[in-house]
Amino acid sequence: ALLTLPFFVATDAVVRGAEGIKSLASGVVFRAGALALVALAFVVAGNLFFDLVILPVIVPLFLLLEIVSYDAYRWTGSVLAGAVINALITGWLLASAFPLA
């Protein structure tokens, strides 16, 4: 969770300046752009596993995280609230998907 926190803080700090639905749309565009760059990097590296298997799972997850972040900011007025919630959710999902057994 701590490793993802800087990304979520930066994302929320950049996109939460707009009011209302523009803030949500900006967040979706920002996160989609980040995923597109990652997908492009995997295509260039020749690893299509990420693009074919992992990406279809991550796209809805990132959209859900954006909605959670947007609502947390709307309710609290703090950029950090949504970022911490997103980092905790992401950390939990990563830990449950890749356990240290």
ZATOR-976190 format. One record per residue: x, z, y of N, C-alpha, C in turn; residue number from 1; residue in three letters. Coordinates in steps of 0.001 Angstrom, whole numbers, plus 500000, padded with zeros to 6 digits. Atoms other than C-alpha are relative to their C-alpha. Example, Ala and Ser with C-alpha at 12.3 -4.5 7.8 and 13.67 -1.06 7.14 Angstrom:
! residues 2
@nx=500890, nz=500000, ny=498810, cax=512300, caz=507800, cay=495500, cx=500900, cz=500000, cy=501200, resi=1, resn=ALA $
@nx=499180, nz=499940, ny=498810, cax=513670, caz=507140, cay=498940, cx=499230, cz=500730, cy=501090, resi=2, resn=SER $
END
This chain:
! residues 101
@nx=500835, nz=500000, ny=498803, cax=500000, caz=500000, cay=500000, cx=500877, cz=500000, cy=501257, resi=1, resn=ALA $
@nx=499137, nz=499936, ny=498812, cax=502836, caz=500801, cay=502401, cx=500674, cz=498664, cy=500296, resi=2, resn=LEU $
@nx=499356, nz=501294, ny=499779, cax=504410, caz=497388, cay=501884, cx=499054, cz=498981, cy=500636, resi=3, resn=LEU $
@nx=500959, nz=500935, ny=499411, cax=501202, caz=495572, cay=502878, cx=499522, cz=500452, cy=501380, resi=4, resn=THR $
@nx=500493, nz=499461, ny=498731, cax=500461, caz=497815, cay=505868, cx=500502, cz=499229, cy=501225, resi=5, resn=LEU $
@nx=499566, nz=500758, ny=498811, cax=502678, caz=495908, cay=508377, cx=499255, cz=498680, cy=500173, resi=6, resn=PRO $
@nx=500750, nz=501249, ny=499900, cax=500894, caz=492629, cay=507555, cx=498603, cz=500251, cy=500553, resi=7, resn=PHE $
@nx=501370, nz=499739, ny=499561, cax=497458, caz=494156, cay=508032, cx=499956, cz=500529, cy=501432, resi=8, resn=PHE $
@nx=499952, nz=499525, ny=498613, cax=498435, caz=495965, cay=511250, cx=500238, cz=498823, cy=500936, resi=9, resn=VAL $
@nx=499709, nz=501167, ny=499163, cax=499902, caz=492742, cay=512672, cx=498790, cz=499076, cy=500092, resi=10, resn=ALA $
@nx=501182, nz=500862, ny=500005, cax=496855, caz=490722, cay=511635, cx=498917, cz=500553, cy=500906, resi=11, resn=THR $
@nx=501060, nz=499398, ny=499194, cax=494406, caz=493160, cay=513176, cx=500380, cz=500063, cy=501476, resi=12, resn=ASP $
@nx=499568, nz=499940, ny=498603, cax=496480, caz=493545, cay=516341, cx=499866, cz=498640, cy=500678, resi=13, resn=ALA $
@nx=500079, nz=501342, ny=499427, cax=496496, caz=489777, cay=516845, cx=498554, cz=499550, cy=500196, resi=14, resn=VAL $
@nx=501329, nz=500602, ny=499970, cax=492855, caz=488984, cay=516099, cx=498910, cz=500888, cy=500575, resi=15, resn=VAL $
@nx=501071, nz=499115, ny=499536, cax=490926, caz=492007, cay=517350, cx=499826, cz=500005, cy=501515, resi=16, resn=ARG $
@nx=500181, nz=500060, ny=498554, cax=491229, caz=491082, cay=521040, cx=498697, cz=499325, cy=500405, resi=17, resn=GLY $
@nx=501238, nz=500712, ny=499696, cax=488188, caz=488809, cay=520907, cx=498796, cz=500894, cy=499720, resi=18, resn=ALA $
@nx=501224, nz=499216, ny=500184, cax=484654, caz=490157, cay=521059, cx=499111, cz=499377, cy=498933, resi=19, resn=GLU $
@nx=501038, nz=500429, ny=500922, cax=482023, caz=489951, cay=518341, cx=500472, cz=499105, cy=498883, resi=20, resn=GLY $
@nx=499763, nz=500893, ny=501123, cax=481967, caz=487127, cay=515867, cx=501303, cz=499209, cy=500162, resi=21, resn=ILE $
@nx=498727, nz=500696, ny=499779, cax=485011, caz=485482, cay=517485, cx=501152, cz=500769, cy=499357, resi=22, resn=LYS $
@nx=498972, nz=499174, ny=500627, cax=487099, caz=488399, cay=516235, cx=500027, cz=499780, cy=498493, resi=23, resn=SER $
@nx=500093, nz=500243, ny=501440, cax=485859, caz=487895, cay=512678, cx=500491, cz=498606, cy=499649, resi=24, resn=LEU $
@nx=499570, nz=501378, ny=500254, cax=486373, caz=484127, cay=512842, cx=501509, cz=499854, cy=500174, resi=25, resn=ALA $
@nx=498544, nz=500049, ny=499788, cax=489895, caz=484584, cay=514238, cx=500736, cz=500622, cy=498822, resi=26, resn=SER $
@nx=499379, nz=499352, ny=501152, cax=490732, caz=486948, cay=511401, cx=499963, cz=499132, cy=498759, resi=27, resn=GLY $
@nx=500119, nz=500888, ny=501153, cax=489449, caz=484528, cay=508781, cx=500986, cz=498845, cy=500123, resi=28, resn=VAL $
@nx=499062, nz=501110, ny=499785, cax=491472, caz=481673, cay=510297, cx=501442, cz=500463, cy=499825, resi=29, resn=VAL $
@nx=498638, nz=499462, ny=500116, cax=494604, caz=483848, cay=510523, cx=500361, cz=500233, cy=498539, resi=30, resn=PHE $
@nx=499722, nz=499714, ny=501406, cax=494348, caz=484989, cay=506899, cx=500023, cz=498715, cy=499169, resi=31, resn=ARG $
@nx=499994, nz=501282, ny=500713, cax=493507, caz=481472, cay=505666, cx=501311, cz=499261, cy=500260, resi=32, resn=ALA $
@nx=498715, nz=500622, ny=499680, cax=496592, caz=480188, cay=507460, cx=501146, cz=500636, cy=499234, resi=33, resn=GLY $
@nx=498959, nz=499306, ny=500759, cax=498766, caz=482839, cay=505822, cx=499954, cz=499595, cy=498530, resi=34, resn=ALA $
@nx=500130, nz=500427, ny=501400, cax=497382, caz=481937, cay=502392, cx=500412, cz=498543, cy=499810, resi=35, resn=LEU $
@nx=499608, nz=501405, ny=500096, cax=497883, caz=478231, cay=503071, cx=501517, cz=499855, cy=499994, resi=36, resn=ALA $
@nx=498536, nz=500049, ny=499991, cax=501545, caz=478822, cay=503892, cx=500589, cz=500479, cy=498681, resi=37, resn=LEU $
@nx=499527, nz=499505, ny=501297, cax=502031, caz=480849, cay=500716, cx=499746, cz=498958, cy=498914, resi=38, resn=VAL $
@nx=500319, nz=501027, ny=500992, cax=500273, caz=478176, cay=498647, cx=500942, cz=498811, cy=500118, resi=39, resn=ALA $
@nx=499065, nz=501102, ny=499776, cax=502444, caz=475475, cay=500211, cx=501391, cz=500348, cy=499481, resi=40, resn=LEU $
@nx=498684, nz=499580, ny=500493, cax=505573, caz=477476, cay=499413, cx=500067, cz=499919, cy=498472, resi=41, resn=ALA $
@nx=500003, nz=500081, ny=501454, cax=504556, caz=477698, cay=495761, cx=499957, cz=498557, cy=499514, resi=42, resn=PHE $
@nx=500020, nz=501420, ny=500372, cax=503812, caz=473961, cay=495609, cx=501390, cz=499406, cy=500151, resi=43, resn=VAL $
@nx=498656, nz=500518, ny=499763, cax=507210, caz=473140, cay=497104, cx=500973, cz=500525, cy=498950, resi=44, resn=VAL $
@nx=499125, nz=499406, ny=501003, cax=508877, caz=475529, cay=494632, cx=499689, cz=499483, cy=498594, resi=45, resn=ALA $
@nx=500346, nz=500555, ny=501299, cax=507102, caz=473758, cay=491772, cx=499254, cz=500965, cy=499093, resi=46, resn=GLY $
@nx=500742, nz=499024, ny=500790, cax=505116, caz=476797, cay=490614, cx=498516, cz=499870, cy=500334, resi=47, resn=ASN $
@nx=501417, nz=500219, ny=499738, cax=501502, caz=475683, cay=490419, cx=499114, cz=501101, cy=499418, resi=48, resn=LEU $
@nx=500783, nz=498898, ny=500556, cax=500410, caz=478823, cay=488526, cx=499299, cz=500777, cy=501103, resi=49, resn=PHE $
@nx=500600, nz=499257, ny=498890, cax=499824, caz=480621, cay=491815, cx=498819, cz=499241, cy=500580, resi=50, resn=PHE $
@nx=501052, nz=500799, ny=499360, cax=497785, caz=477783, cay=493279, cx=498786, cz=499793, cy=499103, resi=51, resn=ASP $
@nx=501110, nz=500283, ny=500900, cax=495667, caz=477200, cay=490193, cx=499302, cz=501253, cy=499471, resi=52, resn=LEU $
@nx=500575, nz=498809, ny=500626, cax=495125, caz=480746, cay=488890, cx=499809, cz=501141, cy=500993, resi=53, resn=VAL $
@nx=500040, nz=498830, ny=499124, cax=495896, caz=483346, cay=491525, cx=499250, cz=499717, cy=501297, resi=54, resn=ILE $
@nx=500613, nz=500314, ny=498710, cax=494739, caz=481610, cay=494720, cx=498466, cz=500065, cy=499994, resi=55, resn=LEU $
@nx=501469, nz=499878, ny=499999, cax=491058, caz=481289, cay=493676, cx=499502, cz=501449, cy=499968, resi=56, resn=PRO $
@nx=500371, nz=498582, ny=499996, cax=491015, caz=485072, cay=493211, cx=500322, cz=500638, cy=501346, resi=57, resn=VAL $
@nx=499546, nz=499381, ny=498755, cax=492881, caz=485911, cay=496408, cx=499157, cz=499571, cy=501204, resi=58, resn=ILE $
@nx=500778, nz=500476, ny=498845, cax=490779, caz=483788, cay=498786, cx=498756, cz=500849, cy=500239, resi=59, resn=VAL $
@nx=501146, nz=499117, ny=499741, cax=487531, caz=485757, cay=498283, cx=500410, cz=501426, cy=500338, resi=60, resn=PRO $
@nx=499505, nz=498657, ny=499694, cax=489530, caz=488990, cay=498318, cx=500409, cz=500101, cy=501465, resi=61, resn=LEU $
@nx=499575, nz=499966, ny=498601, cax=491079, caz=488149, cay=501686, cx=498807, cz=499903, cy=500944, resi=62, resn=PHE $
@nx=501205, nz=500062, ny=499176, cax=487663, caz=487231, cay=503073, cx=499287, cz=501349, cy=500012, resi=63, resn=LEU $
@nx=500597, nz=498669, ny=500072, cax=486277, caz=490567, cay=501873, cx=500801, cz=501004, cy=500829, resi=64, resn=LEU $
@nx=499157, nz=499093, ny=499218, cax=489239, caz=492409, cay=503384, cx=499833, cz=499767, cy=501498, resi=65, resn=LEU $
@nx=500226, nz=500293, ny=498582, cax=488632, caz=490646, cay=506705, cx=498689, cz=500602, cy=500470, resi=66, resn=GLU $
@nx=501287, nz=499403, ny=499628, cax=485011, caz=491760, cay=506732, cx=500121, cz=501512, cy=500097, resi=67, resn=ILE $
@nx=499782, nz=498549, ny=499959, cax=486051, caz=495346, cay=505934, cx=500774, cz=500380, cy=501255, resi=68, resn=VAL $
@nx=499190, nz=499716, ny=498828, cax=488677, caz=495258, cay=508671, cx=499202, cz=499835, cy=501293, resi=69, resn=SER $
@nx=500826, nz=500252, ny=498823, cax=486256, caz=493790, cay=511199, cx=499000, cz=501139, cy=500208, resi=70, resn=TYR $
@nx=500968, nz=498905, ny=499895, cax=483629, caz=496434, cay=510437, cx=500670, cz=501320, cy=500354, resi=71, resn=ASP $
@nx=499280, nz=498759, ny=499678, cax=486177, caz=499267, cay=510536, cx=500389, cz=500029, cy=501473, resi=72, resn=ALA $
@nx=499653, nz=500054, ny=498576, cax=487353, caz=498108, cay=513961, cx=498762, cz=500173, cy=500871, resi=73, resn=TYR $
@nx=501241, nz=499894, ny=499232, cax=483785, caz=497762, cay=515188, cx=499479, cz=501440, cy=500026, resi=74, resn=ARG $
@nx=500502, nz=498623, ny=500079, cax=482899, caz=501278, cay=514011, cx=500916, cz=501001, cy=500681, resi=75, resn=TRP $
@nx=499069, nz=499002, ny=499469, cax=486074, caz=503071, cay=515137, cx=500668, cz=499583, cy=501302, resi=76, resn=THR $
@nx=499286, nz=500475, ny=498824, cax=487586, caz=500880, cay=517862, cx=501513, cz=500054, cy=499832, resi=77, resn=GLY $
@nx=498573, nz=499881, ny=500270, cax=490993, caz=501363, cay=516217, cx=500455, cz=498890, cy=499059, resi=78, resn=SER $
@nx=499418, nz=501038, ny=500836, cax=493103, caz=498556, cay=514815, cx=500567, cz=500618, cy=498723, resi=79, resn=VAL $
@nx=499352, nz=499350, ny=501130, cax=494847, caz=501016, cay=512525, cx=499020, cz=500356, cy=498881, resi=80, resn=LEU $
@nx=500986, nz=499607, ny=501017, cax=491635, caz=502051, cay=510716, cx=499797, cz=498884, cy=498973, resi=81, resn=ALA $
@nx=500194, nz=501122, ny=500917, cax=490975, caz=498615, cay=509232, cx=501257, cz=499651, cy=499237, resi=82, resn=GLY $
@nx=498733, nz=500316, ny=500659, cax=494644, caz=498041, cay=508475, cx=500296, cz=500979, cy=498872, resi=83, resn=ALA $
@nx=499741, nz=498996, ny=501038, cax=494950, caz=501299, cay=506537, cx=499034, cz=499806, cy=498832, resi=84, resn=VAL $
@nx=500972, nz=500242, ny=501077, cax=491758, caz=500615, cay=504584, cx=500402, cz=498774, cy=499188, resi=85, resn=ILE $
@nx=499566, nz=501215, ny=500702, cax=492961, caz=497100, cay=503734, cx=501243, cz=500260, cy=499159, resi=86, resn=ASN $
@nx=498773, nz=499702, ny=500738, cax=496387, caz=498389, cay=502698, cx=499701, cz=500846, cy=498766, resi=87, resn=ALA $
@nx=500353, nz=499166, ny=501149, cax=494837, caz=501035, cay=500442, cx=499287, cz=499188, cy=498921, resi=88, resn=LEU $
@nx=500702, nz=500852, ny=500972, cax=492499, caz=498512, cay=498792, cx=500985, cz=499067, cy=499308, resi=89, resn=ILE $
@nx=499025, nz=500926, ny=500568, cax=495327, caz=496026, cay=498300, cx=500981, cz=500724, cy=499083, resi=90, resn=THR $
@nx=499098, nz=499212, ny=500838, cax=497678, caz=498703, cay=496973, cx=499358, cz=500394, cy=498688, resi=91, resn=GLY $
@nx=500715, nz=499632, ny=501223, cax=495052, caz=499874, cay=494500, cx=499839, cz=498790, cy=499085, resi=92, resn=TRP $
@nx=500171, nz=501198, ny=500818, cax=494371, caz=496304, cay=493329, cx=501322, cz=499554, cy=499369, resi=93, resn=LEU $
@nx=498703, nz=500370, ny=500555, cax=498077, caz=495557, cay=492903, cx=500442, cz=500966, cy=498905, resi=94, resn=LEU $
@nx=499610, nz=499003, ny=500999, cax=498676, caz=498816, cay=491036, cx=499171, cz=499859, cy=498727, resi=95, resn=ALA $
@nx=500826, nz=500144, ny=501192, cax=495753, caz=498176, cay=488699, cx=500259, cz=498677, cy=499283, resi=96, resn=SER $
@nx=499704, nz=501301, ny=500627, cax=496725, caz=494540, cay=488098, cx=501380, cz=499971, cy=499357, resi=97, resn=ALA $
@nx=498621, nz=499983, ny=500508, cax=500435, caz=495239, cay=487554, cx=500459, cz=501443, cy=499806, resi=98, resn=PHE $
@nx=499623, nz=498590, ny=500185, cax=500752, caz=498790, cay=486164, cx=501449, cz=500140, cy=499541, resi=99, resn=PRO $
@nx=498622, nz=499697, ny=500429, cax=504158, caz=500360, cay=485607, cx=499940, cz=500763, cy=498682, resi=100, resn=LEU $
@nx=500171, nz=499332, ny=501298, cax=503791, caz=501086, cay=481916, cx=501306, cz=500112, cy=499258, resi=101, resn=ALA $
END
